[in-house]
Amino acid sequence: MNWYGIADISKRWNNSRILFMLKKLKEVFQGIFGIPLPESPMADKLLVPLTDNVKECLLFGSEIAAKDAFLIQGSLSRFISECPEGYFLIGFWGHGINSHAFYYSRVDSWSKVLFRLGYGGAYMDNALEAKYIKDFLIRYFDFERKISGQVKSFIAIDSMDEGYYSIELPDGKEYEIQESLLRRPNFDDIFNHPYRPKEVDTMITKKSSWLWPHLESILKQKRSTLLNWRKQIPTQQGRVKNFENWVLVELVNKLIENDEVLEVRTNGHFTDKKISVKDVENHLGRELKGSKSSAKNLSADISVKMKKLNPVTGNNFIYNAEIKTGLSPLEILNDLLIVKYYSEVSVADKAEFGWVVLLPEDEKAYASSLKTYKKICEKIETEYPDFTLLKSDKTNDESIIFCVAIHNLGAS
C-alpha cells in the first residue's frame, strides 16, 4: 500500500469526494453487517482517506492515523505503548489473499481501542464472520457505554483472533485478560463488578504462557484449513501425517510477524552446547522412552529469542517448546520430561509443551480419540504436579482441541 502525507492526500481528494466515499463506506458496512457504522468521534469532514485508490477507498482516519495507521498484527504492542490521543481509524483494508479485515481503532482521554476483525479474505467464511462481527460490535459498544465514566482507563484490543483487554479502576487496581472475545463477546459475564474478570487466575496463567496466545490464534484463524486436515485418516497413534509440521510452520510465521521476537529456530537451541539424551536422563533420574529415546542429542521443536533482555542475566529472553499432535501417551509424557529438563537447567527462560488434537470425523473414532485425550490430560494433572495444564475452552464442535503444559520451576 502506498502511503501519502496529509498534503499529498489533499491534492488528490476534495471534501465532496471524501464525503461521498464515507457515505459509500456506511452503505457497504450496513449491507454486510445489518447495523449502522460505529460513530466517529470527529466530524466526517475532518477524516482523511488512507489509501491511494481514489475510486475504491473504504478506509478513513484522523490526520494522526494517516501518519501511522497500525494496520498489521505486529504493531499491536506499539499501538498500546505509543499511539497518541486523537488517533481514529475506521473501514475496510487488507493485503494478500486472506489478510483482510474491518477496522475500528480509537485513542481518547480514557481508552485505547483497536479492532481488526477478519472479513473479506478469500479463504474466510465471510457470512459467518459477519455474524460474529455484528454481535461483537453490538455487545462491545453496549459494554463501553456502561463503563464510561466509571473506570480510569480501558484498553480493548481484538485483532485477527488475538485479544487483550485491560481495565484500571479509579483506586488504581488493574485487571486484564489476554484472549479474543470476538466469538464470545459476553463482556458483562466476563467482567463482574467492579469489572474484575471471572476465572482471573486461569486467565493470568494463560497470559504468562508464551506459547498459548500464538497457538490459540493460529487454530482460530486457520479453522477451515484444520477441518480439511481432519478429513485425513489418522495413524493408529492418532496422528495425522505431516500435520505436526504444518503447526510448526504456522507457528514460525506467526512469531516472525511479532515485533517482540528477534529470531526463531526450529529443531534447535540458542546455545552451542549439545543436549544429549544421557544428560537429560541423568538429570531426571529416569529413562526417556518413545522415539526420542534412541536419539543421541535433543533439540527443541521451536526456540524463540526475544528482543527483551532478561534483567538477571542481561541476555535476551529465550523461550522454547515441544509440539505434539498425536494421541500416543508415551510420546506426550516423554516430551513433558524433556520440557522439565529444559526448564530446570535453564536451556530456556520459559519451556512449554503444546499439544493439538484433531478428532476424526468418524463417530466411533471420534469417541475413542476423545476418551484417550481426556485420559492423558487426567494423567498429566494427577501424576505431573510440577506442570500446569491449560486446556482450550469447550465448544459445540470439539473437533479441534489443544493444551499447553507449563513447567512450574521449583514445584516438584
N, C-alpha and C positions, 0 to 999 in steps of 0.2 A: 504494500500500500504506500502511495506517495503522500507524504505529509507536507502541508503548506503552512507558512506563517500566517498570522491574522491579516496582515496587509495583503498578502497574495490571495487569500480567500476572498477578501472584499472586492478585489479586482474581477474575480471570476463569477461572483454571485451578486445579486441585488436583493433588497429586502422583500420585494414582491415574490421573487423566485423562492427565497428561503421560506416564506410563509406558505407558499403553495406546496412545497415539498414536506413541510411539517404537517400540513393538512393530510397529505398522502400517507405519511407515517401513521397518523392517528387512524386513518381508514384501514390501513393494512393490519395494524395491531388489533383493532376492533373485529375485523373479519376473521383473523386467526384465533383469537382467544375469547371473543364474545363479551369483552368488558372494555371500558374506556382506557386509553393510555394513561398510566400514572401521571399525576400532575407534576409540572415543572416548578421548582422553587423560584424561577425567574420568568420574566415576560418572554414570550416567543420571539419578539424582535431582538432580544439580547443573545439568542442562541446562534451558533455558527455551525455550518456543515463540516463534518470531519472526514470528508472524502473528496477526491478529485473528480469523481464521477458525477457530473452536474445533473444528468438526467435521472439517475437511479439512487441518489443519496437517501439513505434511511437511517443515518447516524448523525446525531447533533449533540452539541455540548456547549459549555461555557468557554470563554476565551482561555481559561486556565486549562481546561481539558484539551483544547486544541494544541497546546504546547506539549502535553504529556498525557496520553489517553489511558494508560494502564489497561490495555486490551487483552494481554496474554496471561497464561497461568503463572508464568514465572515472576510476574510483577506484583503478586498479591501481598507479600510481606512488605514490599516497598510502599505499596498503597497505604498500608496501615501506619507505617512509620513516617512517611514523607508527604503524602498528599495534602495540600493546603485547603483551608476553608474557602468556599466559593467554587469548588470543583463540582461540576454536574455533567452527566453524560447519559444519553438515552437513545435507544434504537436498535437496529439490527446490523451486525457485521460478522464477517468470517473470513477464513483463509483456507486454502487447500480444499479437499473434497468434503471433509466431515467436521472441521473445527468452526462451526457456525453457531451463533447464539443471539438471544435477545439480551441487551444490556440495560441495566438501570444502576447508576452509581451517583453518589451524592456525599459531599462533606459539608457540614454546617457547624454551628457552635456547640452542639451536643452529640452529634452522631457521625459515624463513617459507615456508609453502606455501599457495597459492591456486589451486584448480582450479574453473573454471566451464565445464563440459563440456556443450555443446549437446545437449539432448534434450527432446522433448515439444512442439516447435514445429509449427505447422500445416503448414508447407512443408518440414519436415525429413524425411529418410528415416530414421525413428526406429529401424527394425530394424537398419539399417546402423550408425547412430551407436551403438547399444547394443553392437554387436560391437567397435567401436573403443574405447569407454569401458572395457569389460570387460578387453580386452587391455592397455590403457594402465595401468589401476589395478593389475593383477597384476604387471606388469613394473616399475612405479614403486616399489611398496612393497617388492619384492624388492631393487631397487637401493638404496633408502633404508636397508634393514637392513644392506647391505654397507658403506655409507659411515659409518653411525652410529658415533661414537667415533673415527673416523679423520680427520675434517675439522673445522676450526674453526667454520665456518658454512656454511649452504646455503640458497639461495633457489630455489624452484620455482614458477613462475607459468605456468599454461596456461589461457587464458580465451578461449573462442569463436574458436579458431584463431590467437590471438596468444600468443606464449610468451617467457619469459625465465628462464634458469637460470644460477645463479652459485655457484661453489664457492670457498671460501677455505681454503687448507691451513694447517696449524699453523705453517709457516715464513713465513706472510704472503702467499704468492703467491696471486693470484686468477685464475680462468678463468671465462669466461662465454660463453653463446651466446644469441642472440635469435631464436628461432623456436619454433613449436609442435611438440611431439613426440607429440601425440595420435595421429596416423595413422602414425607410425613410431617407436614407443617403444623403440627399441633402445639403451637407456641404456648398457649395457655396451660396445657398439661405439662410441658417440659419445664416451664418457668413458673414455679409457685411463688406466692407472696412470701417474702419480699424479693421475688424473682431469683430464687435460688434453684438451680437445675435439679430435677429429680435424679436419683442414682448418681449423685455427683462424684462419689468415689470411683465408680466404674468409668465415668467419663474422664476423670483426671488420669486414670490408669491408661486409657486409650490415648489420651493426649501425650502421655510420657513415652509411648511406644513410637519409635522412629519408623517402623515398617507399616503399622496399621493404616494410617491415612492414605499412603500410596497404594497399598494393596486394595483397600476398600474402594478407592477412586477408580482404579482400573476395572474392577469387577462390576462396577455400576455403569461405567462408560461403555464397556465392551460387551454388554449383556447379549446383544444379538449375535455377536461372534461366538460367545460362550455357548449359546444354545445350539449353534452348529457343531461345536466341538462335542457337545453332549450326545449327538446322534451317533458318534462312533462307538463301536463295541469295545469295552474296556478289557484289559487282560484279567487273568484270574486274581491278581493282586489289586484289582480295582483301578488300575492306572490306564489312562488314555494316552496312547503313544504320542510323543512329541508335544503334549500339552504343557508339560513342565517347562520345556524350552521356550514355549510361547509366553508363558507367565513371566519368565526371566527377561525376555526381550522387551515385553511391555513395561516391566519394572524399570529397566535401564532407560528406556525412552522417557518415562515419567520423571525419573530422577535427573536426567540430563537437562530437562526443561526447568528444573527448580533452581532459582538463583542463589540458594544457600549451599548448593552442592558444588564442590571443586572438582572431584574426579570419581569415576565409577569403574569398578573391576568385577568381572565375572570369573568364577573359578580361580580366585587368587586372593592374596592378602596384601596389605600395605606394610609389609615387613620383609626383610631379606632372609630372616630365619625360617628354615623349613620346619613344618609341624608334622612330625611323624606319628603314625598310629601308636607306636610304642610309648611315645611321650604322653599321649592322651590316656592310654590305658594305665600307665604307671601313676599318673596324677590322680585319676579317678579310682584306682584300686579295683578295676573290673575290666573285663574284656569287651571290646566292641564286637558287635555282631552285624549281620547283614552284608550288603555289597561292599561297603566301605572298609570292612574289617580286613579285606585282602589287599588293600592299597598300602603302599609304602608311606606316602605323605598325604596329608589332607589339605584341602583348600576350601574356603567358604564359597557357597554358591554365588553370593553377591557381597561385595565390600564397597563402602562409600566413605570417601574423605570429604569432610565438611569444610567450608570456609572458616567457620567459627573455631577459635582456639580454646583448648582445654586450659582453664586458668591454673590448674595444678601442675600440669606437665609442660605447658607452653607450646604443645604440639596441636595440630589440627585434630578435632574430634574424629574418631573412626567408628563407624557402625558396620555390622555385618549380619548376615542371616543365612540360614539353611532353608531351602524351599522344598516342599513335597506336595504331590498331587494325587498320590495313590492311597490305598487303604491297607497297606502292609504294616501291622503293628511293630514288627521287628525293625523295619526301616525308619519308621517315625520315632520310636523310642531311642533308636541309635543316634538319630540327629539331635534329639534333646540332650543327650550326653555330650555330644560334640559342642553344642552351643554352651553348655555348662562349662566346659573346658575353656572355650574362647573367653568367656566372661571372667572366670576365676584367675586366669593367668594374664589377663589384660591384653589379649590379642586385639580386642575391640573395646571401646568405651561402652557400647551397647551391643549385645549379641542376642538375637532373637530367632525364633523358629516360626515360619509361615507355612500354613497348610490349607490348600484349596481342594475342595471335593466337588466333582460333578456327579450328581446322582443320575443314573441312566434312565432312559425313557421307559424301558420295560418295567411293568408294575412289580413283578416278582424280584427282579434285580434291584429295583429302587428300594424296596423294603429291606432286602438283605444288606445293601450298602449303607443305608441309613442306620440300621441296627449296629453294624460294625463301627461306623463313625461314632455313635454315641458310646459304645463300649470303650473305644480308645480314649475318648475325651474323659470318661469316668476314671480310667486307669491313670491318666496324666494327673487329674485333680486329686486322686487319693494316694498315689504312690510317688508323686514328684512334687512334694510340698514347697520346694525351692523355686517353683515356676508358678507364675500367674497366667492362667489360660483365658484369653479374651475370645469370645465367640460372636460371630455375626448374628444380628437380630433375625428372629424367625419371620418368615413371610408366608403368604398364602401358597407360594410356589417355592418349596425348599429344594429346587433343583441345583442351586449353586450355594454352597456354604463354605465358610472359611474360618480359620482360627489363627491367632498369633499367640505364641507362648513366650513370655518374658522371664528371663532368669533373674531372680532376686538375690543379688550378691549378699552373702552373709546369712541367708535364710536357712541354709542346710545345717 
